[in-house]
Amino acid sequence: MDFAALYQTIFRTDTTAPGYALVPVPEDRSLSNALAWVREGLEAVQGKPFGVVHQTEFDQQVTTRFHRDGGPDESFLFLGYAPTGVHSVVRIADHVRAAAAHHLTPEAFLSTFPPLSPRFSEVLAPFVTALTDFDHTRPQLLLLNNSVATGVLHQATIPSPDPALSRKILSWMLTP
């Protein structure tokens, strides 16, 4: 894996890079092992270890709104999705590009158009990308720039939750 290119894709300093990457888990790695492997590769590029804000595991079968996970203003979110029979649609929204289009800083954009406000979805719509490569039946990693000033928002839609199944997600929030 080209960790230098992956680093530039996620840890962007402007909007020419997407600010996120969807990475398939290699067949010879477990989900947590793949998260650690990618983290170590990106730390090697950065030249120092990441700080850990939190590491957790949860079962999520509710549709979420676009959000950035809480945490420091500069943070990165590594989500490991276990294979599941629960279909989901994952989307990314580039609030930094939306802010620039409205001549606002990202912070001012989120204040002017709070995520729970009626206009938020309308204003954000041109900057939303559905992850068409996301495959709920395979293990994969979604790596997100979760920073306020350079990051992206994420959202999942669960059309048909199934309480008999699990939709396990490993979540690691890191800082540079």
SESE-381418 format. One record per residue (C-alpha): residue number from 1; x, y, z. Coordinates in steps of 0.5 Angstrom, whole numbers, plus 500, padded with zeros to 3 digits. Example, Ala and Ser with C-alpha at 12.3 -4.5 7.8 and 13.67 -1.06 7.14 Angstrom:
REM residues 2
<num: 1	c1: 525	c2: 491	c3: 516>
<num: 2	c1: 527	c2: 498	c3: 514>
//
This chain:
REM residues 176
<num: 1	c1: 500	c2: 500	c3: 500>
<num: 2	c1: 502	c2: 507	c3: 498>
<num: 3	c1: 502	c2: 510	c3: 505>
<num: 4	c1: 505	c2: 517	c3: 503>
<num: 5	c1: 499	c2: 518	c3: 498>
<num: 6	c1: 494	c2: 515	c3: 503>
<num: 7	c1: 497	c2: 520	c3: 508>
<num: 8	c1: 496	c2: 526	c3: 503>
<num: 9	c1: 489	c2: 524	c3: 501>
<num: 10	c1: 487	c2: 524	c3: 508>
<num: 11	c1: 491	c2: 529	c3: 512>
<num: 12	c1: 489	c2: 535	c3: 507>
<num: 13	c1: 491	c2: 542	c3: 507>
<num: 14	c1: 487	c2: 544	c3: 502>
<num: 15	c1: 481	c2: 542	c3: 498>
<num: 16	c1: 484	c2: 539	c3: 492>
<num: 17	c1: 485	c2: 532	c3: 496>
<num: 18	c1: 478	c2: 529	c3: 498>
<num: 19	c1: 480	c2: 528	c3: 506>
<num: 20	c1: 478	c2: 521	c3: 506>
<num: 21	c1: 479	c2: 514	c3: 504>
<num: 22	c1: 476	c2: 508	c3: 503>
<num: 23	c1: 481	c2: 502	c3: 504>
<num: 24	c1: 479	c2: 494	c3: 503>
<num: 25	c1: 482	c2: 490	c3: 509>
<num: 26	c1: 487	c2: 485	c3: 506>
<num: 27	c1: 485	c2: 478	c3: 507>
<num: 28	c1: 490	c2: 476	c3: 511>
<num: 29	c1: 489	c2: 481	c3: 516>
<num: 30	c1: 483	c2: 482	c3: 522>
<num: 31	c1: 480	c2: 489	c3: 522>
<num: 32	c1: 483	c2: 491	c3: 528>
<num: 33	c1: 490	c2: 489	c3: 525>
<num: 34	c1: 489	c2: 492	c3: 519>
<num: 35	c1: 487	c2: 499	c3: 523>
<num: 36	c1: 494	c2: 498	c3: 527>
<num: 37	c1: 497	c2: 497	c3: 520>
<num: 38	c1: 495	c2: 503	c3: 517>
<num: 39	c1: 496	c2: 507	c3: 523>
<num: 40	c1: 503	c2: 505	c3: 523>
<num: 41	c1: 504	c2: 506	c3: 516>
<num: 42	c1: 501	c2: 513	c3: 516>
<num: 43	c1: 505	c2: 514	c3: 523>
<num: 44	c1: 512	c2: 513	c3: 519>
<num: 45	c1: 510	c2: 518	c3: 513>
<num: 46	c1: 508	c2: 523	c3: 519>
<num: 47	c1: 515	c2: 521	c3: 522>
<num: 48	c1: 512	c2: 521	c3: 529>
<num: 49	c1: 506	c2: 517	c3: 533>
<num: 50	c1: 499	c2: 519	c3: 533>
<num: 51	c1: 496	c2: 521	c3: 539>
<num: 52	c1: 490	c2: 517	c3: 541>
<num: 53	c1: 483	c2: 521	c3: 543>
<num: 54	c1: 479	c2: 514	c3: 544>
<num: 55	c1: 478	c2: 507	c3: 541>
<num: 56	c1: 471	c2: 504	c3: 541>
<num: 57	c1: 467	c2: 499	c3: 538>
<num: 58	c1: 460	c2: 499	c3: 537>
<num: 59	c1: 454	c2: 496	c3: 533>
<num: 60	c1: 450	c2: 502	c3: 529>
<num: 61	c1: 444	c2: 500	c3: 526>
<num: 62	c1: 441	c2: 507	c3: 526>
<num: 63	c1: 441	c2: 512	c3: 520>
<num: 64	c1: 446	c2: 518	c3: 522>
<num: 65	c1: 446	c2: 526	c3: 520>
<num: 66	c1: 452	c2: 529	c3: 517>
<num: 67	c1: 457	c2: 530	c3: 523>
<num: 68	c1: 464	c2: 530	c3: 525>
<num: 69	c1: 465	c2: 526	c3: 531>
<num: 70	c1: 467	c2: 530	c3: 537>
<num: 71	c1: 474	c2: 531	c3: 539>
<num: 72	c1: 480	c2: 536	c3: 538>
<num: 73	c1: 480	c2: 541	c3: 532>
<num: 74	c1: 485	c2: 537	c3: 529>
<num: 75	c1: 483	c2: 530	c3: 529>
<num: 76	c1: 483	c2: 524	c3: 524>
<num: 77	c1: 477	c2: 518	c3: 525>
<num: 78	c1: 479	c2: 511	c3: 523>
<num: 79	c1: 473	c2: 507	c3: 522>
<num: 80	c1: 473	c2: 499	c3: 521>
<num: 81	c1: 467	c2: 496	c3: 518>
<num: 82	c1: 466	c2: 489	c3: 520>
<num: 83	c1: 462	c2: 485	c3: 514>
<num: 84	c1: 455	c2: 485	c3: 516>
<num: 85	c1: 448	c2: 483	c3: 512>
<num: 86	c1: 446	c2: 490	c3: 514>
<num: 87	c1: 446	c2: 494	c3: 508>
<num: 88	c1: 448	c2: 501	c3: 509>
<num: 89	c1: 449	c2: 507	c3: 505>
<num: 90	c1: 455	c2: 511	c3: 507>
<num: 91	c1: 456	c2: 519	c3: 505>
<num: 92	c1: 462	c2: 524	c3: 505>
<num: 93	c1: 460	c2: 531	c3: 505>
<num: 94	c1: 466	c2: 537	c3: 504>
<num: 95	c1: 464	c2: 542	c3: 509>
<num: 96	c1: 470	c2: 546	c3: 508>
<num: 97	c1: 469	c2: 546	c3: 500>
<num: 98	c1: 461	c2: 548	c3: 502>
<num: 99	c1: 464	c2: 554	c3: 506>
<num: 100	c1: 469	c2: 556	c3: 501>
<num: 101	c1: 463	c2: 557	c3: 496>
<num: 102	c1: 459	c2: 561	c3: 501>
<num: 103	c1: 465	c2: 565	c3: 503>
<num: 104	c1: 466	c2: 563	c3: 510>
<num: 105	c1: 471	c2: 559	c3: 514>
<num: 106	c1: 469	c2: 552	c3: 516>
<num: 107	c1: 467	c2: 554	c3: 523>
<num: 108	c1: 463	c2: 560	c3: 521>
<num: 109	c1: 459	c2: 555	c3: 516>
<num: 110	c1: 458	c2: 550	c3: 521>
<num: 111	c1: 455	c2: 556	c3: 525>
<num: 112	c1: 451	c2: 559	c3: 520>
<num: 113	c1: 448	c2: 553	c3: 518>
<num: 114	c1: 448	c2: 548	c3: 524>
<num: 115	c1: 448	c2: 541	c3: 522>
<num: 116	c1: 441	c2: 540	c3: 525>
<num: 117	c1: 438	c2: 546	c3: 521>
<num: 118	c1: 433	c2: 545	c3: 516>
<num: 119	c1: 438	c2: 549	c3: 511>
<num: 120	c1: 444	c2: 545	c3: 512>
<num: 121	c1: 442	c2: 539	c3: 508>
<num: 122	c1: 440	c2: 543	c3: 502>
<num: 123	c1: 446	c2: 548	c3: 502>
<num: 124	c1: 451	c2: 542	c3: 503>
<num: 125	c1: 448	c2: 537	c3: 498>
<num: 126	c1: 452	c2: 540	c3: 492>
<num: 127	c1: 458	c2: 537	c3: 496>
<num: 128	c1: 456	c2: 530	c3: 498>
<num: 129	c1: 459	c2: 524	c3: 495>
<num: 130	c1: 456	c2: 517	c3: 496>
<num: 131	c1: 461	c2: 512	c3: 497>
<num: 132	c1: 459	c2: 507	c3: 491>
<num: 133	c1: 465	c2: 502	c3: 493>
<num: 134	c1: 463	c2: 501	c3: 500>
<num: 135	c1: 461	c2: 494	c3: 501>
<num: 136	c1: 457	c2: 492	c3: 507>
<num: 137	c1: 459	c2: 485	c3: 506>
<num: 138	c1: 467	c2: 486	c3: 506>
<num: 139	c1: 471	c2: 488	c3: 512>
<num: 140	c1: 474	c2: 495	c3: 510>
<num: 141	c1: 477	c2: 502	c3: 513>
<num: 142	c1: 474	c2: 509	c3: 512>
<num: 143	c1: 479	c2: 514	c3: 514>
<num: 144	c1: 477	c2: 521	c3: 515>
<num: 145	c1: 480	c2: 528	c3: 516>
<num: 146	c1: 475	c2: 529	c3: 522>
<num: 147	c1: 478	c2: 536	c3: 523>
<num: 148	c1: 474	c2: 543	c3: 523>
<num: 149	c1: 478	c2: 547	c3: 518>
<num: 150	c1: 480	c2: 541	c3: 513>
<num: 151	c1: 476	c2: 535	c3: 515>
<num: 152	c1: 470	c2: 532	c3: 512>
<num: 153	c1: 463	c2: 530	c3: 515>
<num: 154	c1: 460	c2: 523	c3: 514>
<num: 155	c1: 453	c2: 520	c3: 515>
<num: 156	c1: 450	c2: 513	c3: 514>
<num: 157	c1: 443	c2: 511	c3: 512>
<num: 158	c1: 441	c2: 504	c3: 514>
<num: 159	c1: 435	c2: 503	c3: 510>
<num: 160	c1: 433	c2: 496	c3: 514>
<num: 161	c1: 436	c2: 495	c3: 520>
<num: 162	c1: 436	c2: 488	c3: 523>
<num: 163	c1: 436	c2: 487	c3: 530>
<num: 164	c1: 438	c2: 480	c3: 529>
<num: 165	c1: 444	c2: 482	c3: 526>
<num: 166	c1: 450	c2: 486	c3: 528>
<num: 167	c1: 453	c2: 492	c3: 524>
<num: 168	c1: 460	c2: 492	c3: 528>
<num: 169	c1: 464	c2: 498	c3: 527>
<num: 170	c1: 471	c2: 500	c3: 530>
<num: 171	c1: 473	c2: 507	c3: 531>
<num: 172	c1: 479	c2: 510	c3: 533>
<num: 173	c1: 480	c2: 518	c3: 534>
<num: 174	c1: 487	c2: 520	c3: 533>
<num: 175	c1: 491	c2: 527	c3: 533>
<num: 176	c1: 497	c2: 529	c3: 529>
//
